[in-house]
Structures are given as structure tokens and as C-alpha cells.
Amino acid sequence: MSVAPPFPSSSSLRTPLPPGTDAPATCGVPHFAPVRVRGGRHRLRRLVRHRRRALAAGLAVTAAALVAAGPGEADGARGHPAAEPVRRHRAVERVSAPVRIADGATVRLLRPGDRVDVIAAQETAAGGDARVVARGARVTKVPEPVDAAVESGALVVLSVPRATAARLAGASATARLAVTLC
């Protein structure tokens, strides 16, 4: 077995070169094709395909955040109190109003479920004045006409608000009523 000498021999020693001479010679950089990351396009397509999942996950995270940030006290929500109390809209009470229409032949054109405007025509010597008494009234019933009553018009039952029913009753006492289909 041979043992290496503790000091290098004179043949193994080299003289140092001046700085900068030990670098390799310069050369041009070869042209490389652009580097493209694989799968970038496919990730976008996958996201578009699974957007329902992404939307559901986003909504779940948002809901969890809203629940966590909700009011800590049981007495109500945080923030500014409402300046004005919110008014509840009362449901309009509708009533059935029997109305005698001057033209009995017009009433025969009506069917239950039709919407009509009721027009009151005043008969005066100087000319007639017409006004709309009810707008969009729903026809609920068209009773069978009695042969003797054809001369005096025909009856139709309309579903209207209570205030409109009062106007219809007042107008039928002083004017002839006609209907137009809406």
C-alpha cells in the first residue's frame, strides 16, 4: 500500500495564472425555441368546464364568512338603524261587482278570466263625456242573458277592488257603461 507524501511534489505545483485568463473563450448563444409551460391552456378549460363547482365553492366560502361575521348579539344586526320603518303593503281586498253593460252583444264576447276596462259614457245634449271607471278588471262570470233583458244590456260580474266597485255602482246609475278588452 502506498502512502501519499505529506507535501506536494514540485511537479504538482503550478504557477498561478493572471486573473481573467482562466475563463473560456466567448461564443454566441445558440437560438432556442420559446419555452412553453404545458397545461396552462388546459387548466383554463378545466376551470370553465367545472365553473359550477367553483361557483358553489365560492358561495359556500362566502356564506361561511357572512355567518362568522354576523351579529354577535341577539338584539339585532349591526350598522345604522333604519330612518323610516318599512311599510307593509296591505293586500287589496277584491270584491265581485255585477255591472250592467249597455251593449248586450259585447258581453257575449267576454269569457271568465278576460281583463276589461269599464268606460262610463255620459249622455248630454251638447255631446258625450266618457271616462274610464275601472282598469284591468277581471271578468269572473258572464250570466246567461234573459231574452227580455237584451234591450237593456247584459250583466257581467267583475272582480275589482272595493273602492272601484263603489265607483262602478255610482257610474252605472248616471251613465251607460261599456267595456273594452285589455
NULO-307438 format. One record per residue: residue in three letters; x, y, z of N, C-alpha, C in turn. Coordinates in steps of 0.02 Angstrom, whole numbers, plus 50000, padded with zeros to 5 digits. Layout:
ALAXYZXYZXYZ...
This chain:
MET500404994350000500005000050000500445006250000SER500265010749958500695016649953500365022349990VAL500765026250019500515031950057500725038250020ALA500255042850017500395049149982500855053350025PRO501335056649992501785060750031501415066450065PRO501635068650124501275073850160501315080550125PHE501785081850084501845088250048501825086949974PRO501545091349936501525090149864502215090749835SER502295086949783502945087149749502995093249706SER503565094949683503675100949643503345100349575SER503255094349550502935093649485502185094849488SER501885093949547501165095049553500995102349565LEU501485106449581501355113549592501345117249527ARG500845121549519500805125549459500865132849478THR501075136549433501105143749446500435146749430PRO500195151149472499535154049460499535158449398LEU498965158249362498875162249302498595169149323PRO498725174049280498435180649297497675180349296PRO497325184549335496595184349338496285185849269GLY495745182349252495375183349190495615178949134THR496185175849140496425171549086496165164449093ASP495875162849150495635156049160494925155049133ALA494585160349109493905159849083493915157049012PRO493415153248992493395150548924493265156148873ALA493405154848813493295159748759492555160848750THR492385166948731491675168748720491425165748655CYS490785164348654490465161948593489735164248593GLY489405164148537488715166248531488235161248564VAL487685163748588487175159448619486745156548564PRO486665150148562486255147248509485525149148517HIS485155149248463484445151148463484025145248489PHE483625146548541483185141548569482465143248552ALA482055138248544481335139348534481045141948600PRO480505145848598480215148548660480015142848707VAL480095144048770479925139148821479175139948837ARG478805134648831478095134848845477935130148902VAL477515132548947477325128449005476735124148983ARG476785117848992476245113348970475665113649020GLY475065113148994474475112649036474155119249054GLY474435124849036474135131349053473465132349021ARG473425130548957472795131148921472285126248948HIS472505120448967472055115248990471765116949058ARG472145120449100471875122449165471305127249157LEU471375131949111470835136649098470225133149072ARG470315128449027469745124649001469415120549056ARG469815117649099469545113749155469145118249202LEU469395124249214469045128949257468375130849226VAL468365132049161467745133849127467255127949129ARG467505121849121467065116049122466765114949191HIS467145116249242466925114949310466755121349347ARG466485126249311466335132649343465775132049394ARG465325127149385464795126249435465095124349502ARG465595119949500465925118049563466285123949594ALA466615127849551466975133649576466495138749605LEU465925139749572465425144349597465125141849662ALA464975135449666464695132649728465195133349785ALA465825132049771466335132649824466405139949846GLY466385144449799466415151649815465825153849857LEU465235151549839464635153349878464665150349948ALA464915144349954464975141250021465455145050064VAL466025147250036466505151150074466215157850094THR465845161050047465535167450062465015166750117ALA464605161550114464095160450165464415159250233ALA464945155350234465285154150298465575160650326ALA465855164850282466125171250305465575175750331LEU465005175850299464455180050322464175177650389VAL464135171150398463895168550461464395170150517ALA465035169550502465545171050552465555178450570ALA465415182750521465435189950533464765192750553GLY464265188450562463585190650579463555193950647PRO462965196250667462905199750731463075195150789GLY463465197850834463675193950893463155194150948GLU462725199150946462215199850997461545197550970ALA461115195551014460465192850992459955198350979ASP460135204750995459635210050989459565212850919GLY459975211150872459865213550804460515214150765ALA460455216650705461025217250660461425223450677ARG462065223350658462485229150667462365234050611GLY462575240150620462515245150567462045250650589HIS461855254650541461425260350555460695258150558PRO460315260650606459605258850609459235262150551ALA458695259150531458295261950476457975268450499ALA458015273550456457735280050473456975279750473GLU456695275850429455975275350423455775268050427PRO455265266350465455065259350466454805257150398VAL454925251050380454705248350316453955247150319ARG453615249850269452885249050268452705242350235ARG452255238950264452005232750236451425234450190HIS451445231750130450905232950083450325228350101ARG449765231450110449175227550126448875224750062ALA448675218550065448365215550006447695219049992VAL447595220749929446985224149909446415219149911GLU445895220949947445315216549952444905217249888ARG444795211749855444415211749793443715209249806VAL443245212249772442545210249779442255208849710SER441705205249708441355203949646440815209249636ALA440845212549580440375217949566439975216349503PRO439315215549509438905214549449438805221249414VAL438935221349349438895227649311438465226249249ARG437995230949237437585230349176437905234449121ILE438085230949067438405234149010437855235748959ALA437885241748931437355244148887437285239848824ASP437815237548796437785233548735437835226148753GLY437265222648747437235215548765437655211148719ALA437745213148656438135209148609438875209148628THR439105214648656439815214948678439945210148734VAL439465209348778439555204848836439615197648813ARG439285195848757439335188948732440045187248709LEU440455192248696441155191048676441605189448736LEU441365191048795441785190248855441755183148882ARG442315181048911442375174548944442675175649013PRO442535171249061442855171849127443615171649121GLY443945176249156444665176849153444905182649110ASP444475185249066444655191049025444765197149068ARG445185201549045445295208049078444965213449035VAL444595217949068444235223149032444325229849067ASP444255235149027444195241949054443455243749049VAL443185246749101442485248849101442465256349090ILE442065258549040442025265549021441315267849033ALA441255273649067440595276649079440515282349030ALA439965282148990439825287348940439215291348963GLN439315297748975438765302248995438405304548932GLU437745304448935437355306848879437115313848895THR437365318648858437135325548867436915328248800ALA436565333848801436325336848739436905339848699ALA437415342248733437975345448699438485340348673GLY438435334248694438925329148672439055324548731GLY439385319148717439515314248769440205315048801ASP440235313548864440875313648901441005306548924ALA441575303748906441735296848925442335296848972ARG442315292549022442875291849069442945284549087VAL443555282649102443695275749122443555275149196VAL443125270449214442935269549284443355264049316ALA443505258649279443905253149306444395250849252ARG445015249849273445545247549226445755240449245GLY445795236149196446055229349206445625225049252ALA444975226049252444525221949295444475214949265ARG444495209949308444455203049284443725200749283VAL443535197749226442855195049219442835188349256THR442375187849305442325181649342441735177349319LYS441215180649295440625176849274440245180849221VAL439975177349172439545180349121438885176549124PRO438385179049161437745175449167437395175049099GLU436995169749091436615168949030436095174549025PRO436055177848966435575183448960434855180848956VAL434415184748986433705183348980433465187048917ASP433035183848876432845186748812432525193648818ALA432145194848871431815201248879432315206648899ALA432875204848930433355209748954433865211748902VAL433845209048842434335210648790434285218048771GLU433695220848773433595227848756433955232448805SER433965230548869434255234948920434985233348934GLY435305229148895436015227548905436095220548933ALA436685219048956436825212448984437255213249047LEU437195208249090437545208349153438205204549148VAL438715207149182439355203849187439605204949259VAL439945199949287440205200449355440965201349349LEU441205206849382441915208549379442225208049449SER442855206149451443235206049514443655212349515VAL443495216849563443835223349568443965224949641PRO444415229849655444495232149724443845235449749ARG443775235649814443155238249844443015245449823ALA443515249749819443415256749800443175257249727THR443445253049684443235253049614442525250549607ALA442315245749649441625243349647441145249049664ALA441325253249711440895258949728440845263849670ARG441405265049635441385269549577440965266649521LEU441015259949511440605256649459439855257349474ALA439675256449537438965256949555438715264049545GLY439125268949563438915275949553438875277749480ALA439335275349439439335276949368438755273649332SER438565267549353438015264149318437355267549331ALA437295271349385436665274849400436585281049356THR437135284049333437075290349296437305289949223ALA437635284449204437905284149136437825277049108ARG437925276549043437925269949010438635267249013LEU438695260749029439345257649037439515253448975ALA440145253548956440395249548900441055246348924VAL441265241048890441885237748907442335237348846THR442995237448859443495236248807443945230748833LEU444135226048790444585220648811445295223248816CYS445645221248868446345223348878446805218348845
